[in-house]
Amino acid sequence: MPNDPQQWDARYRSENHRAETEPAPLLCELLPFLAHGRALDLAMGGGRNAVFLAANGWHVTGVDSSRIALENAAALAEARGLPVLWVSSSKHRESRASLQAPSKELTQKLPGLWLLQVDLEHSTLPVGQFELVICFNYLQRSLFSAIEAALRPGGMLIYETYTLDQLAFPKGPRNPDHLLRPEELRRAFPSLETLFYRELYAGKGIASLLARRPARSP
Ligand SMILES: C[S@@+](CC[C@H](N)C(=O)[O-])C[C@H]1O[C@@H](n2cnc3c(N)ncnc32)[C@H](O)[C@@H]1O
């Protein structure tokens, strides 16, 4: 899988690219168990999951480094009649981008999908702001502790991405740095309670996690 945004832009622009618009089955299955609020979709891509959440009453901040991915997500949201807002990140002294979480009042005034172009390798996440964080098909180990911290007490994390088993199948990421090791995702968020975890070797190699930040966590 490519690393830099230009390569992702090219992939999203390519004639062979088939835009996925259906949400991940795991997200559909878990939706009834999630309380509403503010969601953060990390490495959102073309917005299939972010738009699904927004259509189901969530306020969603979708983050990706590819401008084309964000434009595709905006088009998908608008086609479904959802409001879209482009926001810009603020810069830290060390020039790391800082994602701002919208206040609850602002999400009521400006609902729908907010889009933010940032490189997650060079950005910080807000602390204790989101009722839900999702991350599908993207692995950045350096984000793990920031993801834990970004959740509000009681907030949920849904994380699903490829494992090393994917190498047995012809498609998908090939770089082992972008593939989870056995049990890695289960152990990646030690301050969260694991509610559901599985690793599948069935047509693809994938690990899935639902975890919750304890309601009384500091
Ligand atoms: C395989 S796609 C997954 C998209 C989406 N999560 C889904 O499952 O449909 C990976 C996405 O990660 C984004 N990405 C890669 N590196 C990134 C980075 N450093 N910061 C933000 N996004 C990044 C790419 O632009 C791409 O849209």
The ligand as an SDF file (V2000), in Angstrom:
LIG
                    3D

 27 29  0  0  0  0  0  0  0  0999 V2000
   -6.8330    1.3820    2.6820 C   0  0  0  0  0  0  0  0  0  0  0  0
   -7.3780    3.0160    2.7890 S   0  0  0  0  0  0  0  0  0  0  0  0
   -8.6200    2.8350    4.0470 C   0  0  0  0  0  0  0  0  0  0  0  0
   -9.7200    3.8130    3.9130 C   0  0  0  0  0  0  0  0  0  0  0  0
  -10.9060    3.6220    4.8650 C   0  0  0  0  0  0  0  0  0  0  0  0
  -10.5020    3.6040    6.2530 N   0  0  0  0  0  0  0  0  0  0  0  0
  -11.6970    2.4020    4.5090 C   0  0  0  0  0  0  0  0  0  0  0  0
  -11.5480    1.3650    5.1700 O   0  0  0  0  0  0  0  0  0  0  0  0
  -12.4660    2.4790    3.5450 O   0  0  0  0  0  0  0  0  0  0  0  0
   -6.0880    3.8190    3.7160 C   0  0  0  0  0  0  0  0  0  0  0  0
   -6.2580    5.3390    3.8070 C   0  0  0  0  0  0  0  0  0  0  0  0
   -5.2360    5.8280    4.6700 O   0  0  0  0  0  0  0  0  0  0  0  0
   -4.8660    7.1080    4.2180 C   0  0  0  0  0  0  0  0  0  0  0  0
   -3.5320    7.4230    4.7950 N   0  0  0  0  0  0  0  0  0  0  0  0
   -2.3650    6.7920    4.5260 C   0  0  0  0  0  0  0  0  0  0  0  0
   -1.3740    7.3420    5.2520 N   0  0  0  0  0  0  0  0  0  0  0  0
   -1.9480    8.3600    5.9780 C   0  0  0  0  0  0  0  0  0  0  0  0
   -1.4530    9.3040    6.9110 C   0  0  0  0  0  0  0  0  0  0  0  0
   -0.1540    9.3260    7.2470 N   0  0  0  0  0  0  0  0  0  0  0  0
   -2.3050   10.2000    7.4580 N   0  0  0  0  0  0  0  0  0  0  0  0
   -3.6280   10.1970    7.1240 C   0  0  0  0  0  0  0  0  0  0  0  0
   -4.1640    9.3090    6.2440 N   0  0  0  0  0  0  0  0  0  0  0  0
   -3.3280    8.4030    5.6760 C   0  0  0  0  0  0  0  0  0  0  0  0
   -4.8700    6.9810    2.7120 C   0  0  0  0  0  0  0  0  0  0  0  0
   -4.9550    8.2370    2.0610 O   0  0  0  0  0  0  0  0  0  0  0  0
   -6.0880    6.0900    2.4960 C   0  0  0  0  0  0  0  0  0  0  0  0
   -7.2400    6.8680    2.2380 O   0  0  0  0  0  0  0  0  0  0  0  0
  1  2  1  0
  2  3  1  0
  2 10  1  0
  3  4  1  0
  4  5  1  0
  5  6  1  0
  5  7  1  0
  7  8  2  0
  7  9  1  0
 10 11  1  0
 11 12  1  0
 11 26  1  0
 12 13  1  0
 13 14  1  0
 13 24  1  0
 14 15  1  0
 14 23  1  0
 15 16  2  0
 16 17  1  0
 17 18  1  0
 17 23  2  0
 18 19  1  0
 18 20  2  0
 20 21  1  0
 21 22  2  0
 22 23  1  0
 24 25  1  0
 24 26  1  0
 26 27  1  0
M  CHG  2   2   1   9  -1
M  END
$$$$
